[in-house]
Amino acid sequence: MGMDVQSIAAHLDGHIDLRGFLAVKDSIRPGFTHITGTITITTPSHVTTEQLEQLKQVVDAHCPVLDMLGNVPIQLTLQHHVV
């Protein structure tokens, strides 16, 4: 997309009910029930919020991890650092 990106980092938290994983209660899924995360991106100051939102849309649409985890509600926020 022609954007100067200096670094990208991801921090994810997964929430799991261990009663499903440990087979304590059959009605509870064994996997994650919810995933939240923050993507931190560092760019020069000329990169706009609109450009970052466009980048996020493109990445979300083609991300194999999001595709793989499609059965788990995922909420990601974008954090922007300017250098």
C-alpha positions as CSV (number, residue, x, y, z in Angstrom):
1,M,0.0,0.0,0.0
2,G,3.1,2.2,-0.2
3,M,3.0,3.0,3.6
4,D,6.2,3.4,5.6
5,V,5.7,1.1,8.6
6,Q,8.6,0.8,11.1
7,S,7.2,-1.9,13.4
8,I,4.1,-3.9,14.1
9,A,3.5,-5.9,17.3
10,A,0.5,-7.9,18.5
11,H,-0.7,-8.6,22.0
12,L,-3.6,-11.1,22.3
13,D,-5.5,-12.4,25.4
14,G,-7.6,-15.5,25.1
15,H,-10.4,-16.3,27.5
16,I,-11.1,-20.0,28.2
17,D,-13.5,-21.8,30.5
18,L,-11.3,-24.7,31.7
19,R,-14.3,-26.8,32.6
20,G,-14.7,-27.5,28.9
21,F,-11.0,-28.2,28.3
22,L,-10.8,-30.5,31.3
23,A,-14.1,-32.3,30.4
24,V,-15.7,-31.2,33.6
25,K,-18.9,-30.0,31.9
26,D,-19.8,-31.3,28.4
27,S,-22.0,-28.3,27.5
28,I,-18.9,-26.0,27.6
29,R,-16.6,-25.7,24.5
30,P,-13.1,-26.9,25.1
31,G,-11.6,-23.9,23.3
32,F,-11.4,-20.1,23.7
33,T,-14.6,-18.3,24.4
34,H,-13.3,-14.8,23.5
35,I,-10.1,-13.3,22.2
36,T,-9.1,-9.6,22.6
37,G,-6.0,-7.9,21.4
38,T,-4.1,-4.8,20.5
39,I,-2.1,-4.3,17.3
40,T,0.6,-1.6,17.8
41,I,2.0,0.0,14.7
42,T,4.8,2.5,14.5
43,T,4.9,4.9,11.5
44,P,6.3,8.3,10.6
45,S,3.9,11.2,11.4
46,H,2.7,11.6,7.8
47,V,0.8,8.3,7.9
48,T,-2.9,9.2,8.5
49,T,-5.5,7.5,10.6
50,E,-7.5,6.9,7.4
51,Q,-4.5,5.1,5.9
52,L,-4.2,2.9,9.0
53,E,-7.9,2.0,9.0
54,Q,-7.6,1.0,5.3
55,L,-4.5,-1.1,6.1
56,K,-6.5,-2.8,9.0
57,Q,-9.4,-3.6,6.7
58,V,-7.1,-5.2,4.1
59,V,-5.1,-7.2,6.7
60,D,-8.3,-8.4,8.5
61,A,-9.8,-9.5,5.1
62,H,-6.7,-11.6,4.3
63,C,-5.4,-12.7,7.7
64,P,-5.0,-16.5,8.0
65,V,-5.2,-16.3,11.8
66,L,-8.5,-14.4,11.8
67,D,-9.8,-16.9,9.2
68,M,-8.7,-19.9,11.3
69,L,-10.2,-18.5,14.5
70,G,-13.5,-17.5,12.8
71,N,-15.6,-19.4,15.3
72,V,-14.3,-17.4,18.2
73,P,-15.5,-13.7,18.7
74,I,-12.4,-11.5,18.2
75,Q,-12.0,-7.9,19.0
76,L,-8.9,-6.0,18.0
77,T,-8.0,-2.4,18.6
78,L,-5.3,-0.4,16.8
79,Q,-2.7,1.5,18.7
80,H,-0.5,4.0,16.7
81,H,2.9,5.2,17.6
82,V,4.5,8.1,15.7
83,V,8.3,8.4,15.3
